[in-house]
Amino acid sequence: MNYIKLSEDELKKKKISGTLRGPQAKTLTKNITSRIDRNPERCKDYYEHGYCGYGDTCIFIHDRGDYKTGA
């Protein structure tokens, strides 16, 4: 095999500029962020009629169940 011989300075410059070709290391961590843009209140239209005109873009919770307070 023929290898390209580079001096230390050339190697450093290529590493910094990103033009050095060869195996790339995988990232060991993944940063996952999520933001839920929901209002904790129940959607009045969906609760009363079973349909909401906003669909998936509605910021309210689509739930038709009754919740009882207490025991």
Secondary structure as the mmCIF struct_conf table of DSSP 4:
data_model
#
loop_
_struct_conf.conf_type_id
_struct_conf.id
_struct_conf.beg_label_comp_id
_struct_conf.beg_label_asym_id
_struct_conf.beg_label_seq_id
_struct_conf.end_label_comp_id
_struct_conf.end_label_asym_id
_struct_conf.end_label_seq_id
HELX_RH_AL_P HELX_RH_AL_P1 GLU A 8 SER A 17
TURN_TY1_P TURN_TY1_P1 GLY A 18 GLY A 18
BEND BEND1 GLY A 22 GLY A 22
HELX_LH_PP_P HELX_LH_PP_P1 ALA A 25 THR A 27
BEND BEND2 LEU A 28 LEU A 28
STRN STRN1 ASN A 39 ARG A 42
HELX_LH_PP_P HELX_LH_PP_P2 CYS A 43 CYS A 43
HELX_RH_AL_P HELX_RH_AL_P2 LYS A 44 HIS A 49
BEND BEND3 GLY A 50 GLY A 50
TURN_TY1_P TURN_TY1_P2 GLY A 53 TYR A 54
HELX_RH_3T_P HELX_RH_3T_P1 GLY A 55 THR A 57
BEND BEND4 ILE A 59 ILE A 59
STRN STRN2 PHE A 60 ILE A 61
#
